[in-house]
Each structure stands twice: as C-alpha cells, then as structure tokens.
Amino acid sequence: MPENAPEKQTIKLTGDWSMTGVTQQLLPLTEHLAALSRALPQESDTVEAQPVIDLADVALFDACGCQLLTIVIRHLRLLGFTPVLTNIPDEFRGSIELLGFGHEFETMRDVSKGHA
C-alpha cells in the first residue's frame, strides 16, 4: 500500500442491537456517520469508499437491529460509500434471512469469511 494511501474506515458495532438496546447505538452511529460525511469519497478513492462494518462484538441482534443497520447502510450509500459487512456471526445470518432483511445485505461481502 502506498505511504499516503487512506486507511480503510472501520465501524465497529458492539453490544445490544435488539429492541431494548438500539437506542444506545444511536449516538455512536451518529458520530461514525458524521466522521464519514466529512470525508466523502472521491471517484478514485476506492479504499476509503468502502467502510467496513464489523459485527464481531454485537451481543444481540433482532429485527430492530436489522432495521437500524439497514438505515445506516442506506445512508452510507447515499453519501457515495460502498459499505462492507464483516464478522457476521452465523446465528445473525440466519436471523437476517428469517426476518426478511437478506435482500438488504445480499450484495455486502463478509470479508472475513470470503462470501456473502
């Protein structure tokens, strides 16, 4: 990687992404989105234009969490970013499909496992 190349932006999600915990996620997400909004991607800036959303430290995940994550992903796309999900626990993959959110995340590659 060139010396002046931008680092990949990682949004590390943590804690409770269920109905009882999503409100606690709003402030950290707002801060991440504000930081990314200040660094809008350029056409040639492919590394920074793909922020990584890491789900490794998410303890609980339900329909409310799926909804909030969908909103964040759509917001990032509107800003010109192409987010990538990573470290999606297998039980969350099942929940995402069962809850009907699979189509929202189908094009997002799990970089840690090498598949969608």
C-alpha positions as CSV (number, residue, x, y, z in Angstrom):
1,M,0.0,0.0,0.0
2,P,1.4,3.4,-0.9
3,E,2.7,5.5,2.0
4,N,-0.1,8.2,1.6
5,A,-2.9,5.8,0.8
6,P,-6.0,6.2,3.0
7,E,-6.8,3.7,5.7
8,K,-10.0,1.7,5.5
9,Q,-12.6,3.1,7.8
10,T,-14.0,0.5,10.2
11,I,-17.3,1.0,12.0
12,K,-17.1,-1.5,14.9
13,L,-20.6,-2.3,16.2
14,T,-20.9,-3.5,19.7
15,G,-23.4,-4.5,22.3
16,D,-27.2,-4.9,22.2
17,W,-28.8,-4.4,18.7
18,S,-32.2,-5.7,19.9
19,M,-35.3,-3.8,20.6
20,T,-34.1,-3.0,24.1
21,G,-30.6,-1.7,23.1
22,V,-30.9,0.0,19.7
23,T,-31.4,3.5,21.3
24,Q,-28.0,3.1,22.9
25,Q,-26.5,2.6,19.4
26,L,-27.7,5.9,18.0
27,L,-25.0,8.2,19.4
28,P,-22.1,6.1,18.3
29,L,-23.6,5.6,14.8
30,T,-24.3,9.4,14.5
31,E,-20.6,10.0,15.3
32,H,-19.4,7.5,12.7
33,L,-21.7,8.9,10.1
34,A,-20.6,12.5,10.9
35,A,-17.0,11.5,10.5
36,L,-17.6,9.7,7.2
37,S,-19.7,12.7,6.0
38,R,-16.6,14.9,6.5
39,A,-14.5,12.5,4.3
40,L,-16.8,12.0,1.4
41,P,-15.3,9.6,-1.1
42,Q,-13.6,10.8,-4.3
43,E,-14.2,8.8,-7.5
44,S,-10.6,7.4,-7.4
45,D,-10.7,6.7,-3.6
46,T,-11.8,3.1,-3.6
47,V,-10.3,2.0,-0.3
48,E,-11.8,4.8,1.8
49,A,-15.1,4.5,-0.1
50,Q,-15.6,1.0,1.3
51,P,-16.1,1.4,5.1
52,V,-16.1,-1.9,6.9
53,I,-19.0,-2.6,9.3
54,D,-17.7,-5.1,11.8
55,L,-20.4,-7.1,13.7
56,A,-18.0,-9.3,15.8
57,D,-18.8,-7.6,19.1
58,V,-22.6,-7.5,18.7
59,A,-24.2,-9.4,21.5
60,L,-27.9,-9.4,20.5
61,F,-29.4,-8.7,17.1
62,D,-33.1,-8.7,16.2
63,A,-35.5,-7.0,13.7
64,C,-34.9,-3.6,15.3
65,G,-31.1,-4.1,14.9
66,C,-31.7,-5.1,11.3
67,Q,-33.8,-2.0,10.7
68,L,-31.2,0.3,12.2
69,L,-28.3,-1.3,10.3
70,T,-30.3,-1.1,7.1
71,I,-30.8,2.7,7.6
72,V,-27.1,3.1,8.3
73,I,-26.1,1.2,5.2
74,R,-28.6,3.2,3.0
75,H,-27.3,6.4,4.5
76,L,-23.7,5.4,3.7
77,R,-24.7,4.6,0.1
78,L,-26.4,7.9,-0.3
79,L,-23.2,9.6,0.7
80,G,-21.4,7.7,-2.0
81,F,-19.8,4.9,0.1
82,T,-20.0,1.2,-0.6
83,P,-20.0,-0.4,2.9
84,V,-18.9,-4.0,3.5
85,L,-20.1,-6.2,6.4
86,T,-17.6,-8.4,8.2
87,N,-17.6,-10.9,11.1
88,I,-21.3,-11.7,10.8
89,P,-22.0,-14.4,13.4
90,D,-23.7,-17.4,11.8
91,E,-26.8,-17.0,14.1
92,F,-27.2,-13.4,12.9
93,R,-27.0,-14.6,9.3
94,G,-30.0,-16.9,10.0
95,S,-31.9,-14.1,11.8
96,I,-31.2,-11.6,8.9
97,E,-32.7,-14.1,6.4
98,L,-35.6,-15.2,8.7
99,L,-36.6,-11.6,9.4
100,G,-36.6,-10.7,5.7
101,F,-33.6,-8.5,5.6
102,G,-31.4,-10.8,3.4
103,H,-32.1,-8.7,0.3
104,E,-30.7,-5.6,2.1
105,F,-27.4,-7.2,2.8
106,E,-27.1,-9.7,-0.2
107,T,-24.5,-7.6,-2.0
108,M,-22.4,-6.9,1.0
109,R,-19.4,-9.3,1.2
110,D,-18.3,-10.7,4.5
111,V,-14.6,-10.0,4.1
112,S,-13.6,-12.3,7.0
113,K,-15.3,-15.4,5.5
114,G,-14.9,-14.6,1.8
115,H,-18.5,-15.0,1.0
116,A,-21.8,-13.1,1.2
